[in-house]
């Protein structure tokens, strides 16, 4: 038997990317010498579960710890050293300098291959003042926040209205804290489009959270947070969920190239500008499936997959990263919100043409108890029908619908093909025409001209240019609230009242779009110039409400 010298692989950082690389490499190469350095006290923990430990959903801190250095050594013979910080990389000599944070001792370690998985750090430095400030990224953060919630009514300011910020808000409310949410943007969940994010704001405010939009923290005093609009709020604790930036200083200092995003630049193999150094996780750029430019996408699933892929490459296998979609989901006070791919505002900002579809189908068969309404927005390329993104809000079945659409995007299915997917059906799970099928039907009708449509934010301009708005809902629905200036002719009366329609172009709408589709088809065949308001009154209402806040 020929015995070759064992490969030495050093990994900087644990958790998702680093530990996936380490354990996968051991499964592929029993003889490799694998060393992991982690500057924190835990090397493998469930960081996505941290907010739920704060809220008491996860009662036992130990359940967040997936592996320890000891368990990793027993099973995988990994040399894992926690509380050790790598402070310098010498790419020419292929060695690193490490500080033992407990003793202060400095040592060097050589490597044959180096994997950087140091992740990201909070966007801001912690403000000084008389208020406890923590992010929610480590087990220690969660333990400190938990201890600070010593009584009901503790005033807490959460900075940032993204995924982590909303999860923090929900769990702080569960602990009976008095929560103020500060968001520098004009909406919560900035990756979403305005009309899709509006229900999130409603859900959060309905639970008594003081939401401040379009402001930032200006200063922190003794028990007080001052905002840049001149107002201030009481606080004994600040949870900083304002976002992260790549932890790339170590790489940059070693002469390893960074990308325009500030993340470590990598190729399709996650190899950096140095052929012996790889980078995975939140600190590295990702190749997007939709856009041509590299992006920062901080998702645990991607970190895991890329760590595994790098281990395969180091073990001699041929692999490359697939384009990333940034698929994500969050639940806040029972409302579930998910997205994949790009948003409409992102596409338009990039100068890309887009065809938009809104639908509001049921989560399962309407005759079966418990059906909830889903709001789905699909974005497609007008020429190729390629799916560019999707957003969904609802209370049941959001997860499986966004996963189906993300899978279709990965497989390259056009939007209209969603109509033909054969999905599992029983009345408690879906409908014979699933919500995803309905999106496909509407996308197909929009693409081939069967039902011309326009978007909620295009309506005002259409009316200014002379279009008349026709509301085909029932008289009772119209009386309960409608779009200003609309003429009400219920759909079932439309054929007999065509003579009441004004000359010129028409825009018709109903509550969610389906009756508007029927009316559009009827009127087209009677010679009218007509378009359906996509997503109906419900979509218009959410969009107009979000827009009016900043007029």
C-alpha positions in Angstrom: 0.0 0.0 0.0 1.3 3.5 -0.9 0.9 5.9 1.9 0.9 9.6 0.9 1.6 12.5 3.3 -1.6 13.7 5.0 -3.0 17.0 3.8 -3.2 19.7 6.4 -6.3 21.8 6.2 -6.8 24.8 8.5 -10.3 26.3 8.9 -10.9 29.8 10.3 -14.3 29.9 11.9 -16.9 27.3 12.7 -20.7 27.3 12.8 -22.3 26.6 9.3 -19.6 27.0 6.7 -16.6 26.0 8.6 -18.0 22.9 10.3 -19.7 21.7 7.2 -16.3 21.8 5.4 -14.5 20.1 8.3 -16.9 17.2 8.8 -17.5 16.6 5.1 -13.7 16.6 4.5 -13.2 14.0 7.2 -15.9 11.8 5.6 -14.0 12.0 2.3 -10.4 11.8 3.7 -9.8 9.9 6.9 -6.1 10.8 7.0 -6.3 14.6 6.5 -5.1 16.7 9.4 -8.0 19.2 10.0 -7.6 22.1 12.4 -10.4 24.5 13.2 -9.9 27.9 15.0 -12.9 29.7 16.4 -12.5 32.9 18.4 -15.8 32.4 20.2 -16.6 29.9 23.0 -18.8 27.7 20.7 -17.8 26.2 17.4 -21.2 24.7 16.3 -24.5 26.2 17.4 -27.9 27.0 16.0 -27.7 30.7 15.5 -31.1 30.8 13.8 -32.6 29.6 17.0 -31.3 32.4 19.2 -34.3 34.7 19.1 -36.5 31.7 20.1 -34.3 31.1 23.1 -34.9 34.7 24.1 -38.6 34.3 23.7 -38.7 31.0 25.7 -39.8 28.8 22.8 -36.5 27.0 23.2 -36.1 26.6 26.9 -32.7 24.9 27.2 -29.6 26.8 26.2 -27.8 23.5 25.7 -30.1 22.5 22.9 -28.7 25.3 20.8 -25.2 23.7 21.0 -25.0 21.2 18.1 -21.5 20.0 18.6 -18.6 20.7 21.0 -14.8 20.4 20.4 -14.9 17.1 22.4 -17.8 15.6 20.4 -16.2 16.6 17.1 -12.9 15.0 18.1 -14.6 11.8 19.2 -16.6 11.4 16.0 -14.4 13.1 13.4 -11.0 13.4 15.0 -11.0 17.1 14.3 -8.6 19.4 16.2 -11.0 22.2 17.2 -9.6 25.1 19.2 -12.2 27.6 20.6 -11.2 31.0 21.9 -8.4 31.1 19.4 -8.3 34.1 17.0 -6.4 34.0 13.8 -4.8 37.4 13.4 -2.5 37.1 10.4 -2.2 35.0 7.2 1.1 34.6 5.4 0.1 33.3 2.0 3.7 33.1 0.8 4.8 30.8 3.7 1.3 29.2 4.0 1.1 29.8 7.7 -1.2 31.7 10.0 -0.6 33.5 13.3 -3.0 32.6 16.2 -3.7 34.1 19.6 -5.0 32.0 22.4 -7.6 34.5 23.8 -7.4 32.8 27.3 -3.7 32.9 27.8 -2.5 35.5 25.3 0.0 33.1 23.8 0.8 33.6 20.1 1.6 30.6 17.9 1.9 29.9 14.2 0.3 27.1 12.2 1.1 25.9 8.7 -1.4 24.8 6.2 -1.7 23.1 2.8 -5.2 24.5 2.3 -6.9 27.3 4.2 -10.6 27.8 4.4 -11.9 31.2 5.6 -15.3 30.9 7.3 -15.2 33.8 9.7 -18.7 35.0 8.7 -19.8 38.6 9.2 -19.8 41.2 12.0 -22.5 43.8 13.0 -22.7 46.8 10.6 -22.2 49.3 13.4 -19.9 49.6 16.3 -21.8 49.5 19.6 -22.9 53.0 20.6 -21.6 54.2 23.9 -24.0 55.3 26.6 -26.0 54.1 29.6 -27.9 51.3 27.7 -26.9 47.7 27.3 -26.3 47.0 23.6 -26.2 43.5 22.0 -26.5 42.0 18.6 -28.2 38.6 18.3 -25.6 36.5 16.6 -24.0 34.3 19.4 -25.2 32.2 22.2 -23.7 34.7 24.6 -25.7 37.5 23.1 -28.9 35.5 23.6 -28.0 34.7 27.2 -27.3 38.3 28.0 -30.5 39.5 26.4 -32.4 36.8 28.3 -31.0 38.0 31.6 -31.8 41.7 30.8 -35.5 40.8 30.5 -35.9 40.5 34.3 -39.4 41.8 34.6 -42.4 42.7 32.4 -42.3 46.1 30.7 -38.5 46.4 30.2 -38.1 49.1 27.5 -36.2 47.6 24.5 -35.2 49.3 21.2 -34.7 46.9 18.3 -32.6 48.5 15.5 -33.4 47.0 12.1 -36.6 45.7 10.6 -35.2 42.7 8.6 -35.5 39.0 9.3 -33.5 39.0 12.6 -35.1 42.2 13.8 -38.6 41.0 13.3 -37.8 37.6 15.0 -36.3 39.6 17.9 -39.4 41.8 18.1 -41.8 38.8 18.2 -39.8 37.1 21.0 -39.3 40.2 23.0 -43.1 40.8 23.0 -43.5 37.3 24.1 -41.4 38.2 27.1 -43.7 41.2 27.8 -41.0 43.8 26.9 -42.1 47.3 25.8 -40.6 47.2 22.2 -39.8 50.1 19.9 -38.6 49.0 16.4 -36.4 51.5 14.6 -35.9 51.0 10.9 -33.9 53.4 8.7 -35.8 52.4 5.6 -39.3 53.3 4.5 -40.6 49.8 5.1 -40.0 46.7 7.1 -38.3 43.8 5.3 -36.5 45.9 2.7 -36.0 43.0 0.3 -39.7 43.0 -0.3 -41.7 45.4 -2.5 -43.8 48.0 -0.6 -47.2 46.4 -1.2 -46.0 43.0 0.0 -44.3 44.5 3.2 -47.3 46.5 4.3 -49.2 43.6 6.0 -46.0 43.0 8.1 -46.2 46.6 9.4 -49.8 46.1 10.3 -49.2 42.8 12.1 -46.3 44.3 14.2 -48.2 47.4 15.1 -51.3 45.4 16.0 -49.2 43.8 18.8 -48.4 47.1 20.4 -44.9 47.6 18.9 -43.9 51.2 18.4 -42.6 51.2 14.9 -40.5 54.2 13.7 -39.8 54.1 10.0 -37.3 56.3 8.1 -35.2 57.1 11.2 -31.8 56.0 12.7 -30.3 56.1 16.1 -28.4 59.3 16.5 -27.1 58.9 20.1 -27.5 56.8 23.2 -27.8 58.3 26.7 -28.5 57.1 30.1 -31.7 55.0 29.6 -32.5 56.9 26.4 -32.1 56.4 22.7 -32.2 59.6 20.6 -33.3 59.3 17.0 -32.2 61.5 14.1 -35.7 62.9 13.7 -35.4 64.7 17.0 -37.5 62.2 19.1 -36.2 59.9 21.8 -37.4 56.7 23.4 -36.7 55.0 26.7 -34.5 51.9 26.6 -32.7 49.6 29.0 -31.6 47.4 26.2 -30.8 47.8 22.5 -30.9 44.8 20.2 -28.8 45.7 17.2 -30.2 43.9 14.1 -29.2 46.6 11.7 -27.3 44.2 9.5 -23.9 42.8 9.0 -20.8 43.4 6.9 -18.3 40.7 5.8 -15.5 39.8 8.2 -12.9 40.2 5.5 -10.1 42.2 7.2 -7.9 39.2 7.8 -8.1 38.3 4.1 -7.5 41.8 2.9 -4.5 42.3 5.2 -3.0 39.1 3.6 -3.4 40.5 0.1 -6.4 38.3 -0.8 -8.7 40.2 -3.2 -12.0 41.6 -2.0 -14.9 42.3 -4.3 -16.9 45.5 -4.8 -19.3 44.4 -2.1 -16.6 44.2 0.5 -16.8 40.5 0.7 -14.0 38.1 -0.2 -13.9 37.6 -4.0 -14.2 33.9 -5.0 -14.6 31.9 -8.1 -17.2 29.2 -8.8 -15.2 26.8 -6.6 -15.1 29.3 -3.7 -11.4 29.7 -4.3 -10.0 33.1 -3.5 -7.3 35.0 -5.4 -4.8 32.8 -3.7 -5.0 29.2 -5.1 -4.5 27.6 -1.7 -7.2 29.7 0.1 -10.9 29.2 0.0 -13.7 31.3 1.5 -17.3 30.4 2.4 -20.1 31.8 4.4 -21.2 35.3 5.1 -17.8 36.8 4.5 -17.6 35.7 0.9 -19.3 37.0 -2.2 -21.9 34.8 -3.9 -22.8 34.4 -7.6 -26.5 35.2 -8.1 -28.8 33.2 -10.3 -30.7 36.3 -11.4 -28.0 39.0 -11.6 -24.6 38.9 -13.3 -22.8 40.7 -10.5 -21.5 39.1 -7.3 -23.6 39.7 -4.2 -23.6 39.3 -0.4 -26.2 36.7 0.6 -26.1 35.8 4.2 -28.0 32.5 4.4 -27.1 29.5 6.5 -28.1 27.1 3.8 -25.6 28.6 1.3 -22.8 28.5 3.9 -23.5 24.9 4.6 -23.5 23.9 0.9 -20.5 25.9 0.0 -18.5 24.5 3.0 -19.4 21.0 1.8 -18.5 21.8 -1.8 -15.0 23.1 -0.8 -14.4 19.9 1.1 -15.2 18.0 -2.1 -12.8 20.1 -4.1 -10.0 19.7 -1.6 -10.6 16.0 -1.7 -10.1 15.9 -5.4 -13.7 16.1 -6.7 -14.9 18.5 -9.4 -17.7 20.8 -8.1 -18.9 24.4 -8.6 -21.4 26.6 -6.8 -24.8 27.1 -8.3 -26.3 30.5 -8.6 -27.9 31.8 -5.4 -31.5 33.0 -5.1 -31.4 34.3 -1.6 -34.6 32.4 -0.6 -35.7 33.4 2.8 -38.7 33.1 5.2 -39.8 34.7 8.5 -42.8 34.4 10.7 -43.9 37.3 12.9 -47.0 37.2 15.1 -48.4 34.4 12.9 -47.9 36.2 9.6 -45.4 34.3 7.4 -43.4 36.2 4.7 -41.1 34.6 2.2 -39.2 35.7 -0.9 -36.9 34.3 -3.5 -34.9 36.0 -6.3 -35.2 39.7 -7.0 -37.9 42.2 -6.1 -39.6 44.5 -8.6 -37.8 47.6 -7.2 -34.5 45.8 -7.5 -35.2 44.8 -11.1 -36.4 48.3 -12.1 -33.4 49.9 -10.4 -31.2 47.7 -12.6 -33.0 48.8 -15.7 -34.5 45.4 -16.4 -38.0 44.9 -17.9 -40.3 42.9 -15.8 -43.8 41.4 -16.0 -45.6 41.4 -12.6 -48.4 39.1 -11.4 -50.3 39.4 -8.1 -52.7 36.7 -6.9 -54.6 36.0 -3.7 -55.6 32.3 -3.7 -56.5 30.2 -0.7 -54.0 28.2 1.2 -56.2 25.1 0.8 -59.7 24.3 -0.5 -62.1 27.0 0.7 -64.8 24.5 1.8 -62.4 22.8 4.2 -62.1 24.6 7.6 -59.2 26.9 8.2 -58.4 28.1 4.7 -56.3 31.3 4.7 -55.7 33.8 1.9 -52.2 33.9 0.4 -50.8 37.0 -1.3 -48.3 36.0 -4.0 -46.3 38.3 -6.3 -44.4 36.7 -9.2 -41.9 38.6 -11.4 -40.9 37.3 -14.8 -38.9 38.4 -17.8 -41.4 39.7 -20.5 -39.4 38.2 -23.4 -38.2 34.9 -22.1 -40.8 34.2 -19.4 -38.0 33.4 -17.0 -39.0 33.7 -13.4 -37.0 36.5 -11.7 -38.5 36.5 -8.3 -41.4 35.8 -6.0 -42.8 37.1 -2.7 -45.5 35.5 -0.6 -47.4 36.5 2.6 -50.0 34.5 4.5 -50.5 32.3 7.5 -50.5 28.8 6.2 -48.7 27.1 3.2 -46.4 30.0 2.5 -43.3 27.8 2.9 -44.2 25.1 0.5 -45.3 27.6 -2.2 -42.1 29.6 -2.1 -40.0 26.4 -2.1 -41.9 25.2 -5.2 -41.2 28.5 -7.0 -37.6 28.5 -5.9 -37.2 25.0 -7.3 -38.8 26.0 -10.6 -36.3 28.9 -10.8 -33.4 26.7 -10.1 -34.6 24.3 -12.8 -35.1 27.1 -15.3 -38.9 26.6 -15.7 -40.7 29.6 -17.3 -43.5 31.3 -15.3 -46.3 29.9 -17.5 -45.1 26.4 -16.7 -46.1 26.8 -13.1 -49.7 26.2 -14.4 -48.7 22.6 -15.4 -47.0 21.5 -12.2 -48.6 18.4 -10.7 -48.7 19.1 -7.0 -50.1 17.1 -4.1 -53.8 17.7 -3.4 -56.2 17.0 -0.6 -58.6 19.7 0.7 -56.7 20.2 3.9 -53.4 20.8 2.1 -54.3 22.6 -1.1 -56.8 22.9 -4.0 -57.2 21.0 -7.2 -55.8 24.2 -8.8 -53.0 24.9 -6.3 -51.9 28.5 -5.5 -48.8 27.9 -7.6 -50.9 26.7 -10.5 -53.0 29.8 -10.3 -49.9 32.0 -10.4 -48.9 30.1 -13.6 -52.4 30.6 -15.1 -52.3 34.4 -14.5 -48.7 34.6 -15.7 -49.7 32.8 -18.9 -52.7 35.0 -19.5 -50.6 38.1 -19.0 -47.8 36.9 -21.3 -50.0 35.9 -24.2 -52.3 38.9 -24.0 -55.4 37.1 -22.9 -55.8 39.5 -20.0 -54.0 42.9 -20.4 -53.2 44.3 -16.9 -51.6 47.1 -15.1 -50.0 47.5 -11.6 -51.3 49.3 -8.6 -48.6 52.0 -8.9 -49.5 52.5 -12.6 -53.2 53.2 -11.9 -53.0 56.9 -11.1 -51.1 57.7 -14.3 -53.6 55.7 -16.4 -56.5 57.7 -14.9 -54.6 60.9 -15.5 -54.3 60.0 -19.1 -58.1 59.4 -19.4 -58.8 55.9 -18.4 -62.0 55.2 -16.5 -62.0 52.9 -13.5 -64.7 50.3 -13.2 -65.2 48.4 -9.9 -66.9 45.1 -10.7 -67.3 44.0 -7.0 -70.7 43.8 -5.4 -72.5 46.9 -4.2 -71.9 45.9 -0.6 -68.2 45.6 -1.2 -68.1 48.9 -3.0 -69.9 50.6 -0.2 -67.4 49.2 2.4 -64.5 50.9 0.6 -63.2 51.4 -2.8 -60.7 53.3 -5.0 -61.7 57.0 -5.4 -63.3 57.8 -8.7 -64.4 54.3 -9.5 -67.7 53.4 -11.2 -69.4 50.4 -9.6 -71.0 47.9 -11.9 -71.1 44.4 -10.4 -69.7 41.7 -12.6 -73.0 39.8 -12.8 -74.8 42.9 -14.1 -72.0 44.0 -16.5 -73.4 42.5 -19.7 -76.7 44.3 -19.2 -75.1 47.6 -18.4 -72.4 48.0 -21.1 -74.2 51.2 -22.2 -73.3 52.8 -18.9 -69.6 52.5 -19.5 -67.8 55.8 -20.6 -66.0 55.9 -23.9 -62.3 55.5 -24.0 -59.9 53.1 -22.2 -61.1 51.3 -19.1 -59.4 49.8 -16.1 -61.5 47.2 -14.2 -60.9 45.8 -10.8 -62.4 43.5 -8.2 -61.2 42.5 -4.7 -58.2 40.3 -5.7 -58.2 40.1 -9.5 -60.3 37.0 -10.5 -63.6 38.8 -11.2 -61.6 41.6 -12.9 -60.1 38.9 -15.2 -63.6 37.7 -16.2 -64.7 41.3 -16.7 -61.7 42.0 -18.9 -62.4 39.0 -21.1 -66.0 40.0 -21.4 -65.3 43.6 -22.3 -62.5 42.8 -24.8 -65.0 40.7 -26.7 -67.4 43.5 -26.8 -64.9 45.8 -28.4 -63.7 47.8 -25.3 -60.1 48.8 -24.7 -59.6 47.5 -21.2 -57.0 46.3 -18.6 -57.4 44.5 -15.4 -55.9 46.0 -12.2 -53.5 43.2 -11.2 -54.2 41.9 -7.7 -57.3 44.0 -7.4 -58.4 46.3 -4.6 -56.4 44.3 -2.0 -53.1 44.8 -3.7 -53.9 48.5 -4.5 -54.9 49.2 -1.0 -51.6 47.8 0.5 -49.5 49.6 -2.1 -51.3 53.0 -1.8 -51.1 52.8 2.0 -47.4 52.3 1.9 -46.9 55.0 -0.7 -49.1 57.6 1.0 -46.9 57.5 4.2 -44.1 59.3 2.3 -46.1 61.7 0.2 
